[in-house]
Amino acid sequence: MGFLDNLLSGSKKDTSGPLFPRNRKEVFFDLFHNRKMALVEINLLCVLFALPSILLIFLVFLYKGNIDALIASGDIILVDPLNVELSKNIILFQTNNALFAILIPLNLVASLGLAGGFYVMQRLVYAENISVWHDFFVGLKRNAREYSLLALVISLSLFFLSFVTGYYKMAEMPLAVEIISYAVAVLQFVIVLGTCLFAFPQANLYQMKFGMLLKNSFRLFISSVFKSIGVLMMTLAPLGLLYVPVPMFQSVVSVVLILFMFSFVILIWVLFANRYFDKYLNPHAHEEIIDKGMKKSL
């Protein structure tokens, strides 16, 4: 657990007593051990708001998985019957463009779930009394604007990434141009996602203009770039288990993800971001929340 401890802790251990977690790693395991039902409730509420996006992605996934059969049966008309591979890439390109375009408004709906989820999770991390359903909708109302704008930024970034990677599967371009384009597309998405790693928790904790929110979050991402990328990879890695070609295993993973995926990601992001807020932001104006939730004196 040294890797997780290194990513989340960043603060001195509280030796005043065993009643409260001493560091953020212990907060993580304490919540999963003692507040499982609260985490499940948060997760299911987030899933509810993300359901349109999830269903669309699932349907497109099924369509793309059967595209060869649809071509063979003649249900799909090829642009160039003499070049099946190129025609297939064009179909996939068009499908992905349509998918990520439609996801833009759907992700705005999903962001409302995150607005409530981050609010409740932060209160759990701070060891405050909560009512999941009540506090979820308090957070939704409070954070809706900023979270919708962040979802819009992520959705546009994802659309650009998909467009670039799909375009160069069809176009005949110099290899150097293709490599540079891929690198730019991936880099901008990593920067956007890394910035949002801090922006979501920061928008929930502090009142500030959206431009300042992005500026502060970008600076925090750059100051912790390698650890931030590690957190992003760790929180998104469970999705990769869905690609293990064993139906029973996929079914089990799907159930676990439905129950815990959003809560897992939100909790990790909140704990990681709080570490840097306590280091760079809170000492100047919010000393009362430094290491909050990790002291016996709560």
MIMAR-61064 format. One record per residue (C-alpha): residue number from 1; residue in three letters; x, y, z. Coordinates in steps of 0.25 Angstrom, whole numbers, plus 5000, padded with zeros to 4 digits. Each point is the difference from the previous one (the first is absolute). Layout:
BEGIN
NUM/ALA/X/Y/Z $
...
//
This chain:
BEGIN
1/MET/5000/5000/5000 $
2/GLY/5012/5009/4999 $
3/PHE/4996/5006/4987 $
4/LEU/4986/5004/5005 $
5/ASP/5006/5005/5012 $
6/ASN/5010/5009/4993 $
7/LEU/4989/5005/4990 $
8/LEU/4990/5003/5011 $
9/SER/5007/5003/5013 $
10/GLY/5009/5012/4999 $
11/SER/4998/5004/5015 $
12/LYS/5006/4997/5013 $
13/LYS/4993/4989/5008 $
14/ASP/4992/5004/5011 $
15/THR/5004/4992/5013 $
16/SER/4990/5006/5009 $
17/GLY/4991/4987/5000 $
18/PRO/4994/4989/4992 $
19/LEU/4986/5005/4999 $
20/PHE/5002/5007/4987 $
21/PRO/5008/4997/4987 $
22/ARG/5014/5005/5001 $
23/ASN/5002/5002/4985 $
24/ARG/4993/5000/4987 $
25/LYS/5003/4986/4997 $
26/GLU/4993/4996/5013 $
27/VAL/4988/5009/4997 $
28/PHE/4999/4992/4986 $
29/PHE/4999/4987/5007 $
30/ASP/4992/5005/5012 $
31/LEU/4989/5005/4990 $
32/PHE/5000/4987/4992 $
33/HIS/4999/4992/5013 $
34/ASN/4990/5008/5008 $
35/ARG/4992/5008/4990 $
36/LYS/4998/4990/4989 $
37/MET/4985/5003/4999 $
38/ALA/5002/5015/4999 $
39/LEU/5011/4997/4989 $
40/VAL/4990/4991/4993 $
41/GLU/4989/5010/5001 $
42/ILE/5009/5011/4994 $
43/ASN/5004/4991/4989 $
44/LEU/4986/4996/4996 $
45/LEU/4995/5015/5000 $
46/CYS/5012/5003/4991 $
47/VAL/4997/4988/4991 $
48/LEU/4985/5005/4999 $
49/PHE/5005/5014/4994 $
50/ALA/5010/4993/4991 $
51/LEU/4991/4989/4995 $
52/PRO/4997/5007/4987 $
53/SER/5014/5001/4997 $
54/ILE/5003/4986/5004 $
55/LEU/4989/4994/4992 $
56/LEU/5004/5008/4987 $
57/ILE/5014/4995/5002 $
58/PHE/4996/4986/5002 $
59/LEU/4991/5000/4987 $
60/VAL/5011/5006/4992 $
61/PHE/5009/4989/5006 $
62/LEU/4991/4989/4995 $
63/TYR/4998/5007/4986 $
64/LYS/5015/5001/4998 $
65/GLY/5002/4985/5005 $
66/ASN/4990/4995/4989 $
67/ILE/5005/5009/4989 $
68/ASP/5007/4989/4992 $
69/ALA/4987/4992/5001 $
70/LEU/4992/5012/4995 $
71/ILE/5010/5002/4988 $
72/ALA/5000/4986/4996 $
73/SER/4984/4999/5001 $
74/GLY/4999/5013/4991 $
75/ASP/4993/5008/5011 $
76/ILE/5011/5010/4999 $
77/ILE/5003/5007/4987 $
78/LEU/5015/5001/4998 $
79/VAL/5006/5013/4994 $
80/ASP/5010/4993/4992 $
81/PRO/4996/4985/4998 $
82/LEU/5014/4997/4994 $
83/ASN/5007/5005/5013 $
84/VAL/4992/4994/5012 $
85/GLU/5011/5004/5010 $
86/LEU/4999/5015/4996 $
87/SER/4985/4999/5000 $
88/LYS/4999/4994/5014 $
89/ASN/5009/5011/5005 $
90/ILE/4991/5011/4994 $
91/ILE/4988/4993/5007 $
92/LEU/5007/4999/5013 $
93/PHE/5005/5015/4999 $
94/GLN/4986/5005/4997 $
95/THR/4994/4991/5012 $
96/ASN/5010/5005/5010 $
97/ASN/4998/5015/4995 $
98/ALA/4985/4998/5002 $
99/LEU/5002/4993/5014 $
100/PHE/5009/5011/5006 $
101/ALA/4991/5011/4994 $
102/ILE/4988/4994/5007 $
103/LEU/5007/4997/5012 $
104/ILE/5003/5015/5002 $
105/PRO/4986/5004/5005 $
106/LEU/4998/4986/5007 $
107/ASN/5013/5002/5008 $
108/LEU/4995/5013/5005 $
109/VAL/4989/4992/5006 $
110/ALA/5010/4990/5006 $
111/SER/5008/5012/5006 $
112/LEU/4988/5003/5009 $
113/GLY/5002/4987/5007 $
114/LEU/5014/5003/5002 $
115/ALA/4996/5014/5006 $
116/GLY/4993/4992/5010 $
117/GLY/5009/4989/5002 $
118/PHE/5013/5009/5002 $
119/TYR/4992/5008/5011 $
120/VAL/4996/4988/5008 $
121/MET/5013/4993/4998 $
122/GLN/5008/5012/5005 $
123/ARG/4991/5001/5013 $
124/LEU/5003/4985/5002 $
125/VAL/5015/5002/4999 $
126/TYR/4998/5012/5010 $
127/ALA/4993/4990/5010 $
128/GLU/4987/5009/4999 $
129/ASN/4986/4995/5003 $
130/ILE/4993/4997/4987 $
131/SER/4987/4996/4994 $
132/VAL/5004/4995/4986 $
133/TRP/4987/5003/4993 $
134/HIS/4998/5014/5006 $
135/ASP/5015/5004/4999 $
136/PHE/5001/4994/4986 $
137/PHE/4989/5010/4995 $
138/VAL/5006/5011/5008 $
139/GLY/5013/4998/4993 $
140/LEU/4993/4999/4986 $
141/LYS/4994/5013/5002 $
142/ARG/5012/5007/5005 $
143/ASN/5010/4994/4990 $
144/ALA/4992/4999/4987 $
145/ARG/5005/5011/4992 $
146/GLU/5015/4998/5002 $
147/TYR/4999/4985/4999 $
148/SER/4992/5001/4987 $
149/LEU/5011/5009/4994 $
150/LEU/5010/4991/5004 $
151/ALA/4992/4988/4993 $
152/LEU/4999/5009/4988 $
153/VAL/5016/5002/5000 $
154/ILE/5002/4985/5001 $
155/SER/4990/4996/4990 $
156/LEU/5006/5010/4990 $
157/SER/5014/4995/5003 $
158/LEU/4995/4985/4998 $
159/PHE/4993/5004/4987 $
160/PHE/5013/5006/4995 $
161/LEU/5008/4988/5004 $
162/SER/4991/4990/4993 $
163/PHE/4999/5009/4987 $
164/VAL/5015/5000/4999 $
165/THR/5003/4986/5003 $
166/GLY/4988/4996/4990 $
167/TYR/5004/5009/4989 $
168/TYR/5014/4995/4999 $
169/LYS/4995/4986/4998 $
170/MET/4994/5004/4987 $
171/ALA/5009/5011/4995 $
172/GLU/5014/4998/4993 $
173/MET/5009/5010/5007 $
174/PRO/5015/5000/5003 $
175/LEU/5003/4991/5012 $
176/ALA/5007/5012/5007 $
177/VAL/4987/5008/4999 $
178/GLU/4992/4988/5005 $
179/ILE/5008/4998/5012 $
180/ILE/5000/5015/5003 $
181/SER/4985/5001/4999 $
182/TYR/4998/4987/5009 $
183/ALA/5010/5006/5010 $
184/VAL/4993/5014/5000 $
185/ALA/4986/4993/5002 $
186/VAL/5004/4991/5011 $
187/LEU/5008/5011/5007 $
188/GLN/4988/5010/5000 $
189/PHE/4991/4989/5006 $
190/VAL/5010/4996/5011 $
191/ILE/5001/5015/5003 $
192/VAL/4985/5002/5001 $
193/LEU/4998/4988/5008 $
194/GLY/5011/5003/5009 $
195/THR/4995/5014/5002 $
196/CYS/4986/4995/5003 $
197/LEU/5006/4990/5010 $
198/PHE/5002/5013/5009 $
199/ALA/4989/5008/4994 $
200/PHE/4988/4991/5004 $
201/PRO/5004/4999/5015 $
202/GLN/5005/5015/5000 $
203/ALA/4986/5005/4994 $
204/ASN/4993/4993/5011 $
205/LEU/5009/5006/5012 $
206/TYR/5002/5014/4995 $
207/GLN/4992/5011/4994 $
208/MET/5008/5006/4988 $
209/LYS/4998/5004/4986 $
210/PHE/5001/4989/4989 $
211/GLY/5013/5006/4994 $
212/MET/5007/5000/5013 $
213/LEU/4995/4986/5003 $
214/LEU/5006/4995/4987 $
215/LYS/5013/5008/5003 $
216/ASN/5002/4995/5014 $
217/SER/4997/4986/4996 $
218/PHE/5010/5000/4988 $
219/ARG/5011/5005/5009 $
220/LEU/4997/4989/5011 $
221/PHE/5000/4990/4988 $
222/ILE/5013/5005/4995 $
223/SER/5007/5000/5014 $
224/SER/4996/4985/5002 $
225/VAL/4999/4996/4986 $
226/PHE/5006/4986/5001 $
227/LYS/4992/4996/5013 $
228/SER/4988/5006/4994 $
229/ILE/5001/4991/4987 $
230/GLY/5002/4989/5010 $
231/VAL/4987/5003/5007 $
232/LEU/4993/5001/4986 $
233/MET/5005/4987/4996 $
234/MET/4997/4993/5013 $
235/THR/4986/5005/5000 $
236/LEU/4997/4997/4986 $
237/ALA/5007/4986/5000 $
238/PRO/4988/4992/5005 $
239/LEU/4992/5003/4987 $
240/GLY/5011/4992/4993 $
241/LEU/4995/4988/5007 $
242/LEU/4988/5000/4991 $
243/TYR/5009/4996/4988 $
244/VAL/5004/4987/5007 $
245/PRO/4993/4990/4990 $
246/VAL/4994/4992/5010 $
247/PRO/4984/5002/5001 $
248/MET/4999/4996/5015 $
249/PHE/5011/5009/5004 $
250/GLN/4995/5011/4992 $
251/SER/4986/4998/5007 $
252/VAL/5006/5001/5014 $
253/VAL/5009/5012/4996 $
254/SER/4988/5007/4995 $
255/VAL/4992/4998/5013 $
256/VAL/5012/5005/5008 $
257/LEU/5001/5012/4991 $
258/ILE/4985/5004/5001 $
259/LEU/5001/4999/5015 $
260/PHE/5014/5007/5002 $
261/MET/5006/5006/4988 $
262/PHE/4996/5014/5001 $
263/SER/5002/5000/5015 $
264/PHE/5014/4995/4999 $
265/VAL/5004/5010/4990 $
266/ILE/4994/5012/5007 $
267/LEU/5006/4995/5014 $
268/ILE/5014/4999/4994 $
269/TRP/4999/5013/4993 $
270/VAL/4995/5007/5012 $
271/LEU/5011/4994/5009 $
272/PHE/5011/5003/4990 $
273/ALA/4995/5014/4997 $
274/ASN/4999/5003/5015 $
275/ARG/5014/4997/5002 $
276/TYR/5004/5011/4991 $
277/PHE/4989/5010/5005 $
278/ASP/5006/4998/5014 $
279/LYS/5014/5003/4994 $
280/TYR/4998/5012/4991 $
281/LEU/4986/5006/5002 $
282/ASN/4994/4998/5014 $
283/PRO/5012/5006/5008 $
284/HIS/4997/5013/4995 $
285/ALA/4985/5001/5002 $
286/HIS/4994/4987/5005 $
287/GLU/5009/4995/5011 $
288/GLU/4988/4994/5008 $
289/ILE/4998/4989/4989 $
290/ILE/5015/4996/4999 $
291/ASP/5001/4985/5003 $
292/LYS/4985/5000/5004 $
293/GLY/4994/4986/5002 $
294/MET/5014/4995/5005 $
295/LYS/5000/5006/5014 $
296/LYS/4995/4995/5013 $
297/SER/4996/5014/5004 $
298/LEU/4988/5000/4990 $
//
